[in-house]
Amino acid sequence: MPDRMLRDFFLGFIRLHILHHASLEPIFGLDMIRELQHHGYQLSPGTLYPILHTLEREGYLISEKSLVAGKVRKYYRSTSLGVEALKHAVIKGNELLKEITRAHLD
C-alpha cells in the first residue's frame, strides 16, 4: 500500500481522535501530541497544528487563549458541529469496519 494512502487513513483517525478529546474537555497541542504518542502516533507540531487550525477554520473546533505559567496557551474544544460530525463518523466508521473485519478476519 502506498505510504500516501496510509498517511491519509491515519490522519483521518487522528482528526477523529482530536474531536473526541476536544468534546470531553479543552485540549492543547502539546498535550494532544503526547496523547497520540500513547497510541503509537509520532506527530510533530508541524503536522498537528495545521490539523487543529483546519478543524477550527471549518467550524469543528473553537479556541480560546489562556495564560499558563507566564505563557499563552491556546485551548481547543469541539463545537456542536464538531460533536455532530464525530457522532456521524463513529456510526459510519463502525458500519464500514464491521463489514471489513467480517470479510478479512473471519
PyMOL commands that set and color helices and strands:
alter all, ss='L'
color gray80, all
select helices_A, chain A and resi 3-24+29-37+45-57+80-105
alter helices_A, ss='H'
color red, helices_A
select strands_A, chain A and resi 61-68+71-78
alter strands_A, ss='S'
color yellow, strands_A
deselect
rebuild
show_as cartoon
